[in-house]
């Protein structure tokens, strides 16, 4: 059942955030968290986006209600993302190791703070000698099976400054579209260590 505040159901969001959000030693003030979360999206999207946070007890707190179907949050080691409802369904399927929905999703990660991820293993938590770790910087993700039709590079060794497909050959294959340089990298929130996902 959709949540009127965020536009997507809370149970999938709980799974996604529980998987992606690392424990914080101290919660940042709401205003700081909201500003950080909204930095993931273009201004026109951020203006109408909900902002959500996973609390230490697993409870979801809506810090700001949204009106455009996007929800922004801080995940992993401090990365900021703003995802539409279809993307949240995709992330929920990933978290449960289930097939993703056959829907096109759009996720912004424009803040410039990216700890990276494996380009071959959707569940890798850190860099290894063989998991093709890649740091993309500011980017947009196009999620869902239709993203394969874009015809982007699909090799494991990619140039993260050019569009490419991530997690090729898995159900979670998706397009990564870099959108700028990482010169103005946003630092992680206070109390959130910059750790690989």
C-alpha positions, 0 to 999 in steps of 0.5 A: 500500500503506498504511503501518502507522504513518500509515494512508495510502500514502507515495507520495501523502504525498510528493507532497502534502508536497513540494507543500505544505511550504516549505523550512526554514532550520533544523528545529525540535526534534521536540517543538516540531514535534509540539506545533505539528502536533497543534494543528491537531486537537481533543484527542481526535483529536490524542491518537491521530494520527500526526505526520509531517514532510517533511525537506529531502531529501524524506524523510518522517519519522514523528515519532510513530506514530498509531492513529486514521487521522489524520496531523498536519503543518505545511505551507505557510507554517507552517499546521498540518493534521491529515487523515484518509486520504481527505483525504490521497488528495484532496490527492495527487490535487490535487498530481498534477492528477488527479481526486480520489477519490469519498470523503469526507475530513475535515481539521482546521486548528484552530490559527488560523494561516492564510495564506489561499488563492485561493477560485477557483484551486486552484493559486494561490501568492499573492494577485492582484487577481482570485483572491479570496484568503480567510483563514478562520482556524480551520476544518474542511475536508470534502473530496470530491464529496459535500461539494457536497451540503451546500448551502453558499455557492458564490460567489467572494466569501465571508464567511470567518466563515461556511461556504462552498465553496472552488474551486467549479467545479473537481474540488477543490471542498470545504467550508470550515467556520470554527469560531472566531475567530483571536484566539489565532493560533499563530505559525509555527515557528521558521525557517518564514517566513509566506509565502503558499502 
